[in-house]
Amino acid sequence: MQKIDLKNGLTMYLDPKNFGISAVYLYINSGSGHDKIPQTAHLLEHLQANSAKVYGESGKLNYSHCNAETERKRTSYYFKHILPEDLELAIQNLSLVFAQPNEAILEREKEAVRHELSPYDTELNEFGERASNLLFPVFRKRIPSIKKSLSSLNEIKYQTAYNFWEEHYDPANAFFYICGDMKDIDRNLEFLEKLPTRDHKSKPIEREDEIELKQRIELKEKIRSDSVATMEITYQSPCFPYQL
């Protein structure tokens, strides 16, 4: 694999393989850990994925497998299982991720994010969040609950999304990974090097150490209690009989 740093700060990883197919991934070094309002990074992912046609009508690339996802540290966009002759089109599409967010689709994509999160707004998930809060308090304090995430969507205005884009969505704060059969890769590199940069870079997300559990934490979930049967699930950490 070859690493190339372009003049605008964009990092390229080229991994040629004789697959007969190609794939291209774009990673922005900014994820939900940089949110000032929960779900900002996720909502912006939806806005930019639509611009890049990762979501929606993607023309010749409709046959490919494409998606986007937001993690704590970064957001990724990709097209894979594409024909080598369509690699250039996939790269051009993904370059549109850096374009200014489209305000016209903001409310529509809020509903799309809400639709993704709503199935997790359950009693069982709430129980899991309470368990995680006890077991991993340092980590969990940085992760909003599903209810908080859903309510926060109403707070995100276009300016919030724009500010997040302005701060993080920059070629100098991103890298491309291209693998498989490559055609005209030099021409594609010239195209990507012309993307304008503000030389912005996200601050690294620091992770604090969790507290050491000296005793087991035990949580019980009663799932049935009637004249026929009583069923109860018990969770323990550290798992019996081990201790930290």
N, C-alpha and C positions, 0 to 999 in steps of 0.2 A: 504494500500500500504506500502511496506517495502523498506527502503533505505539501501543500502549496499555500503560501500566504500572499494574497493579492494586495495591491497597493492601497485599496480602500479599507483594508483591515479584515476583509472576509477570509476565513480559513477554508481551504478545500482539502478533502481527503478523497483520493482517487484509488479505487480498488478494482482494477480490471480483471475480469474472469470470463472464461469462455462458456457462458451460460446460454447464449442465444437470446437472452432477455436482459433488461437493465432495470435499475431502480435509482431513485434520487430522493434524498432526505434533506430537509432543512431544519436545523435546530437553532432556536433563539435562546440565548442564555438568560432567560427570565421566565419564571413561572409563578405559581400561586404564592410562593414565599415572599414575593415582592409586593403583594397586594396591600393597598391601604384600605380598600373596601373589599371584603371577600367576594370572589368570583369575577373580579375585574380582568385578571389574566385569562380566565376561561371564556368570558364574553368576548374579549378581544380576539381570542383564537377563532371564535366563530365568525367574527367580522372579516378577519384576514383570510380565513380559509375559503370564504365565499368569494373574496376578491381573486384568490389564486385558483378558483374553480376546483379546489379540493372537495368542497361541498357543492352540490348542484351540477348543472350541465357543464361538462368539461370537454365537449367536442370530440375530437379524435381519440382522446384519452379515456372515454367512457368505459372502455374494456378493461382498464387497469384497476388495480386495488389501490385506493387512495383514502387518506384519513388525516386527522390531526388530533393531538391530545395535549393537555396541559398537566404537567407534573409540578412538584414543589420547586425544582430548580430551573426547569426549562420547558419550553413549548416546542413541539415538533410538528412538521407537516411533511407528507410524503406521497409519492407516486411509485408504485412498484409493479412488477410483472409487465413492464412496458417493452414494446419492440424497440430495438436500438435506433431505428430511424426516427422514432418519436421522442427520443431522449431530449433533444433540443427544445421541443415544445413543452415538455414537462419542466425543464429548467426555467424557461421563460414564464410559465405559469407560476412557479414557486417564487420567482423574483417579485411578483405582485404582492407577496406578503408584506413587503416593505412599503407599499403604497399607503397613503393616508387613509385611515378608516372611513368607511362609507356610513355617514350618519343616517341615511334614508332607511337602512335595514336594522338599526339599533333595536327598536322595540320588537321587531320580529325575532331577532336572535336572542333577546332576553327570554322570550317565550320558549325558544328551542332549548336554552339552557335549563329553564324551569322544568320543561318536559323531561329532560335527562335526570334531574335531581329528584323529582317528585316521587318516583317509585321507591326511593330510599327513606322517605319520610314515614317510617313505620315504628311501632313499639319495639320490635326486635332490634332494629338499627339503633334506636335510642338506648336500649339496654347495652348494646355493644359499645356505644360512645361513652356511657357511664363507666363501663369496665375499663376501657382504655384510659379514661381520665384518672382512674385509680392506679392502674399498672404503669402508665407511661406519662406522668403529669407534665414533664418538661416538653416532650414532643407534642402532646395533645393541646397544650395551651396555644400552640401556633396553628392548630387546625380547627377552623370553625365547624360547628355542628351543622347538620343538614338544615335544621330550622333556621339557624343564623344565615346560612348561605342563601336560602330561599328568600328570606326577608331583605337581605342586602341587595338583591337584584334591583329592587325598587329605588335604591339610593344611587345607582350608577347612572350618571348622566353622560351625554356625549363627551363633555369636557374631561370627565374622569378617564374615559377610555382613550381619548386623544392624548392626554398627559402621560398615560402609561406607555402608549405607542411612541410618543416623542422621546421618552426617557430610555426605552429599552430596545425598540425595533430599529436596529442599525446594523449594517453589514459588519462593522467592527465588533459587534456583540453577538455574532452568529457564525455557524459553520455549515457547510454543505458536505454530505457524504454521498458519493456516486459510485455505484458498483455494477459489475456485469460488463456486457459488451458496450463499448463507447465509440461513437462516431463523431468526427469533427469536434473533439473535446477542446482543442486550442481555440476555436472560434467561440465556443461556449464560455471559456474562461475570459476571453476578451469582453464578451457581453456582460458577464457578472462584475468584472472589474470597473465597469462604467457606472455601476449603481452608486448614487451619491451617499456620502457618509458624513455624520456629525461627530464620529469618533466617540460615541457614547458606549459605556460598558456598565453592566449591572454590578452592584456590589456583591461579593460572594455571600452566600447564606451560611452563617455559622451555626453549628449544631452543639448544643450544650449536652453534657453527660447526664444520663438519667440517674436518679437516686438509687442506691442499692437497697433492694428489698431484703430485710432481715427475717421477716415472717411472711407466711403465706397470706394472700388476700383471697377471701372466698366470697363468691357471689352466687345467689340462687335465683333461678327463674322458674316460677310455677307456671306450667303450661296447661295443666288440667287438675281440677279438684271438684269431684262430684260424687254422687252415690255409687258410681260404677268403678271409678279409679282416681288415684291421685298420682300425677306425674310431675317430677321436679328435676331440673337440670342444674348441676352444681359446677361452677367454674373455679379453678384454683390456679394461682400463680405465686411463686414458682410451682410447677406441676408436682403433685405428690409423687414420691416422698422426698424430692430433691429440694435443697435449700441453696440460696446464693451464699 
